[in-house]
């Protein structure tokens, strides 16, 4: 079903009615080997491919990616990079520009200014929009083929703002002063809206409504559930299931048509099915357990998340291999995540997760951070822990933390000394052409 949003004005360009079509997606998370499963990595790429193919079939004017194209900012492997480039090349060959902003999973660690989205931009596959800063002052330059905060297409003007975490509201206030409407104007940012999910990196919606007089469509990413607020703020949600808590979320990507009004559809793309089950095993009745499983529906090769609640005495007698064989026979799953809840007359249930040490560590840290409302910074915390535990250097720790909380000012380029050894710096080479730096 298509929804129609009434607008107070009609959008014109050179005295002609603006007619445009675009796809708005976000939170793709390429490279996510969920549960250490290679097939899940392929699932995330397939979801992205399906969305881009849809855009090509509809012959859209452009594609928006509102952050988190990748899952890990500092661990992009060759397969993940190949997935991104091959899919984006399809859009390029069809003459469809892809405009993106960096999400919290895309932005770089430490003081590096060159991200993987910058790499794709330098390769001519995307337009990576973000403001720059000069002595702490925000600069909103037009895209010049290499950098810029906004781009003018034949049918629209698009502004972009990368992820800024706790500084997002302050950045938005400054950004608003510099936006100039032209034709149909879009503001794209990787930022959440308070009230939809309790995660880090959200702003009060009033900060976005400040843009209403200058912007026609706000394209967001970051929250993995779809919502449209007051016919103005659009968030499509994630393309694939990044966490089991997202299973009930309505999500996908938006297909938008603009003529004398805005029409949009939320396209619910195909994704891997999950089956979440909880069963109390009161005795060793394996046939009863099998009947329970057969009563549950599932798609093709689902991820099965099974929690078995048993007494301690029964747990000692359970044939775990037989349990797994029964699950495999009934569902033919991609993988099974088996957890145990143990109880007796004196103790409450305790869950034992049969995942790897790394997964358990991530789960524990994630639960702690959620209780403290720090948001999804599990990877950062683990990386910082590794710095302390493996090769502790206080200077490295300082740089790590400083990058996380850094504000408006970008790092100033250090003065080069002509008396020292020349070393090729590939980041600066991309930024300024093939040059050397000194050390």
N, C-alpha and C positions, 0 to 999 in steps of 0.2 A: 504494500500500500504506500502510495506517495503522499507526503504531507505538503500542504501549501502554506507558505508564510506570507501574509499580506505585508506590503511595504508602503511607507508613506510617499516615497518618491519612485519614479521609474528611472532606470539607469541608462544613460545615453553616452555615446562616443561619437564625436564629429557629426552630431545631429542624427545618428542612427541608433536604433535600439540595440543595446548590448545583448548579445546572445552567446552564452558560454556554457561549457560543461566541464566539470572536473571531478576527480576522485580525491577524497581526503582520508588518509589512513595514518596510523601511529602505532608505536609500541610493537614493532615487528620482531625484535630480539633475535636477529640472525645469529647463529653460532651457539645457541643454547642447547647443550647436550643434557637435557633434563634427565635426572636419575642416572646419569652417566650412560645414557642410551643413544647410540648413533642414529637410530631411526627417528628419535625425537628431534635431533638436529635437522634431519631432512624434512620433518613435518613443518618446522618453522619456515624453512625456505620454500616449501610447497605453498604455504599460505600466502607468502609474499608474491610468489609467481602467479597464483590464481588472481590476486587483486590487480596486479599489473596487466595480466591478460584481459581481465574485465575492462580496464581502462582503455586498452588498445581496441577492443571490440566495439566499445562505445564511441571511439574516436574523440576522446576528450581533448580539451585544449591544454590541460596540464594536470600533473599529479602533485599532491601535497603530502609530505611525510613529516608529521609533527613530532619528531624526536624518537630516540631509542630504535634506530635502524638496527644497531648491533646490541648484543647482550653484554659483552665484556669489552670495555674500552681499551684494555692493555693486553689482551690475549687473543687477537684475531689470527686464526690459523689460515693456511692457504685455501682450504676447502671453503671456509666461510667467506673469505674475500672473493673467491671464484663465484660462489653463489650470488653474492651481491652484484658483481660486475656483469655476469651473464644475464641476470634478470633486468638490470638497468639498461643494458645494451638493447634489449628488446624495445623498451620505451624510446630510446634514442633513435633507433632505426625507423620507428613509426612517426618520428617528428614530434614526440610529446615531451616537453621539458618537465623535469622532476625537480621540484623545489623543496628543500629540507631545512630543518634546524636541528641542532644537537640536543639530545636528551641527556639525563644524568648518566646513562649507560654509554653514551658516545663521547662525552667530554673527557679530556686527557687528565692524567695525574700530574702532580708536581707543577713545574713551570712551563711544561711543553705547550706551545700554542698550536701545534699542528696535529689535528685529529684525523681519524680514518675518513670522516666525512670530508675533510679538506682534501685528502688524497683522492677521493672519488670526484670531488669538484675539479681538482687540477687535471683529472683524467677526462673531463668533459661529460661526466655521466649525471651529475646533479648540480644544482645551484644551492650552495650552502650559505644561508643568510644569517648574519649576526651583526650587532652593532660593534663599533670599535670605540676605544677610549683614548683621549689625548689629555694628559695631565689630569686625569680624573673626570674629564668632561666627556659625556657621551656624544658620539659622532654617528649620524645616520646618513651614510653615503649610498648612492645608487650603485647597484651591481655593475662592475666594470669588466666582468669576465673572469676575475680572480677573487674578488672580495666585495662585500657590500651588505647593507642591512635591508635593502628593498630592491625589487626588480619590477620593471614595467614591461608587461606583455601587451599584445595587441588588444586584449580583452579585459585586462585587470591589472591592478597594482597590488603587489604582495609584499608585506613587511614581515620580517622574521626576528624572533628573539630566542636565543638558546636557553638552556636550563641555568638558573642562578640560585636555586635553593632558597635559603632564608632571605636572600636579597631581592627576590622576585618582585615584591610589592614596590620597593624603592625604585627598581629599574623601570617598572611599568609606569610609575608616576613621571619619571624623566622622559621615557619613550613617548608618552602621550603628547607632550609639548611639541614634538618634532614630526608627528605624523601629518601628512598632507593628503587629503582625499583626491583621488583621480579615478573617474569611472567607477567600476565595481572594485572596492578596496577590501583586502583581506589582511588580517593580522594573525600570524601563526606563531605559537609559542609552546614550549614544553613546560607546562605548569598545571597543577591541579587546582580544583575549585573546592573550597572548604564545604563540608557537608555531605560529600559523596563517598569519600573514603578517608579514614584517619591515617594518612601517611604524610611523610615529610615532603615539602616542596609544593604546598598548596597556598592559595591566596584567598582573601575575602572577595566574593564576587563583585563587590562595589568597585574594586580596583579595575576590573575589566569593563564594567559599565561606563567608566569614565571615557572609554573609547567610542561610545555609541555615536557621537556626532561626527566622527571622522572615519569610522569603519563600518562595513556592511556585514562582514562575516568574520567571526573569531574562530580559528581552527586550532584546537588544543590536542595535546597528548599528555601522557603521564599516568592518568587514572585508567585502569584496565577495564572499565565498564562504560557502556555507551550512555550518553545523555545529551539532551538539547535543552538549554535553559533560555526561557523567554524569547524564543525565536531569534536568538542572536549568538549564543555561545554553543559551539558544537564540539563534542568529544566522542570519537568513534569506539574507543576501547581497544584492547589488544586483538591481534589476528589469531593467535593461538593461546592455549592455556598455559600460562607461566607458573601458576600455583593452583593447588587443588581448591583453595578458597574461592577461586574465580569461576567455578563451574556453573553457578547460578546467574552469572552476569550476562546480560544481553550485550552483545558486542559484535564488531565486524568493521566495515568501512563505509563511508558515506559516498553515494553517487549524487552529485548536485547539478541541477540545471537552473540557469538564470536567464529569464527573458524579461517580462514585465513584473515578475515575481520570482521568489526562490522556491524551487521544488527539490525535495531530497528523499532518498531512500537509504535506509540502513541495510546494506548487503551483508547478510550473515553467512560468511564464507564457511566452507567445510573445514573441519578440524578433527583431530583425534578424539575419539570417544573415551570417556573415563567412567568407570563403574566403581562407586564407593559403597562398600558394604561393611556392616558390623553384625557379628553373629556370636551368640553365647553358646559355647560348646559345653553342655552340662555333663556329658558323658562321651564315650568314644563311639557315638552314633554317626559313622561316616556316611551312611546312606541318607540319613536325615539332613546332613550338611549338603550332600549332593542335590537333594530335592530343593533345598533352600536356594542354591545357586541357580538351578534351572528355572526358578520362578522369576528370575531377574533378567531383564532385557539388556542387550548391548549391541553396539555396532561392530564393525569388522576390526579385529585385533585391537581391542581396547587396552587401556592401562587399567589394571584392577588394583584398587586400594582396599585391602581387606584387613579388618581388625577382628581378632578372635578374643573373646572374653572367656577366661577359664580360671578355675581354681588352681592353686599351686599343685595340688595332688594330681589333678587331671593333666596339667601341663607336662608333668614328668613322664606320663604315659603316651602322650599324643605322638603319632608318627608324622612329623612335619613334612617329610618328603611325600607322604601319601596325601596330605592336605594339598600340597602344591600340584600333585598330579591330577587331583580331582578338579582344581581350579583350571588347569590347562586343558583338560578334557572338555569341560563345559564351555569355556569362553574362547579358547585358542587365543590368549591375550598376547599383546606386544611384550608386556612384562607384568609381574605381580609384585606389589609392595605389601608384604605381610608384616603385621604388627600384632603384638600380644598384650592383653590387659590381664594381669594376674591379680587375684583377690583371694582372701580367706576370711575367717571370722574376726580377725584382729586388724587387718590392714586394708586400706582402700586400694583400688585398682592402680596398677603401675604399668605404663605402656613401654614395651620393649620393641624398638624399631630395628629390623634386620637390614639396615642400610650401611653403607660404608662409613668409615670414621669421618671422612670429609663431609659427607652429607649430614651426619649427626651433629658435627660441629657447627655447620651452617644453620641447621634447624634450631639448635640451642641458642646460638647468638641471635638469630632472627627473632625468636620468641622474646628474648630479653630486650632487644631494641624496640619491638612492638609495644611491650609493656611500659617502656620509658618514652615512647612516642618520638623516637629518633628517625623513624622511617626506614626505607630499604637501603641501608648502607652496609650490608653484611660483607660484601666483597672488600670494601674499604677497611673495615675493622680487621678482617682476616689478613689483609695485606700488611696493615700496620703491625699486627701481632707477629707476622713473619719477619718484619724488619727488626723487631726487638729480639726475637728468638734465634735468628740465624746469623745475621751480620750487623750487629747493633752499631749504629753510628748516629750520634745525637744530631749531627747536621742533616742526615737523611730524614730523620723523624721530623725535624723542624720544617724541612721543605715539604714533606707530605701534608702535615697539618696546615701549613700556610696556604697550600694550593686549595685545600678543601674550603677554607673560610675566606679566601681572598675576595676582595670586592671589586670596585670599579677599575682600579689601576692595573694595567697590563705590565708585564715585566719589561723594563727598559733594556735595550740591547747594550751589553757591556762594550766598552771601548776596546778596539782591537789593537794589539801591539805588533808592530812590524818586525820586532826582533825575535819573535817566537816561532815555533814550528807551525807550518800550515797544515790544517786538518780539514778534510771535506765534511761538511755538515749537511746531510740530505734534507733536513727540515728547512734550513735557511736557503738551500738550493731551490726548493720548491717555492719558498716565499719570494725570493728576489732574483731568481735565475741561478745558473751554475756559478757559485762563488765559493771561496774558501773562507774559513775563519781561523783565528789564531788561538793558541793556548800556551 
